[in-house]
Amino acid sequence: MNKQITPYQNSAGKKVQVAEMFDNIAGNYDFLNHFLSMGIDILWRKKAIRLFKPYAPKMILDVATGTGDFAIESLSLNPDKVIGVDISRDMVAVGCEKIKRKNLGEKIELKYGDSEELEFESNTFDALTVAFGVRNFENLEQGLSEMLRVVKPGGHVAIIEFSQPQKFPIKQIYNFYFNKILPGIGRMVSKDARAYTYLPESVGAFPHGKEFLDVLNKVGYNEAKAIPLALGIASIYFASKK
Ligand SMILES: C[S@@+](CC[C@H](N)C(=O)[O-])C[C@H]1O[C@@H](n2cnc3c(N)ncnc32)[C@H](O)[C@@H]1O
């Protein structure tokens, strides 16, 4: 399970390689993300944020925040404070610029932070979000258990991650797009040829559906459920802390 797929073939650990890769593509990330997904990633974040509505969270942590899109989306919950953390300093820098441009600095703070070693006290946040981040963790269970530690009892966690659709013809279309089209466009636009071949490889090796729910349960998440998105291309995992 979770075979270690790394961006590059060098001796650095996965975390160092992942940070380097996202530093390399930070300048093009937002454009490529929305272009390659045809904007559907925006709808997925909105749908995940709606799951928190009944709980009206006031303190929110967005892990692997990148350029801050999930953190920004969570403002629709009217929280007091949103903190976003990421190990790529260049992604955070692009995100900080965006927050400044949108005048959201009073509510949102983005900074360097590692999911596997969070700087926050236990039981700090009412809600925690991660979009397309957990697949990149060097130590998945360590990251997930650190996330759970900083959530308050009764708080909730939403994780969006790619899945592997199983049904004809979505499976075939998805595999063709992910393996043939996307790496070509990614190579042309971003400065990192490897980033968009790492994407399908890392998705292929990552647990999804029941297998990922098993990991969440093992780590101690409560009431974990999977909500498939776009015929199984991605999933929202929603869980609480006892
Ligand atoms: C595909 S981007 C997703 C960014 C953002 N969440 C979004 O929805 O656009 C994945 C991010 O995970 C970050 N990341 C990977 N491992 C991490 C870790 N251990 N702690 C914090 N961030 C991490 C990467 O640096 C990268 O910015």
The ligand as a Gaussian input file, in Angstrom:
#p B3LYP/6-31G(d) Opt

LIG

0 1
 C       -1.278000      19.598000      -5.599000
 S       -0.810000      20.803000      -4.408000
 C       -2.372000      21.241000      -3.716000
 C       -2.453000      22.650000      -3.240000
 C       -3.813000      23.126000      -2.780000
 N       -4.263000      22.379000      -1.640000
 C       -4.857000      23.085000      -3.877000
 O       -5.929000      22.551000      -3.668000
 O       -4.587000      23.629000      -4.961000
 C       -0.099000      19.819000      -3.135000
 C        0.631000      20.610000      -2.080000
 O        0.957000      19.726000      -0.997000
 C        2.126000      20.237000      -0.407000
 N        2.684000      19.237000       0.522000
 C        3.181000      18.024000       0.223000
 N        3.623000      17.394000       1.331000
 C        3.354000      18.225000       2.382000
 C        3.576000      18.159000       3.777000
 N        4.192000      17.098000       4.338000
 N        3.163000      19.190000       4.551000
 C        2.597000      20.290000       3.990000
 N        2.392000      20.430000       2.667000
 C        2.764000      19.408000       1.864000
 C        2.985000      20.579000      -1.605000
 O        4.063000      21.424000      -1.301000
 C        1.947000      21.219000      -2.533000
 O        1.904000      22.616000      -2.409000

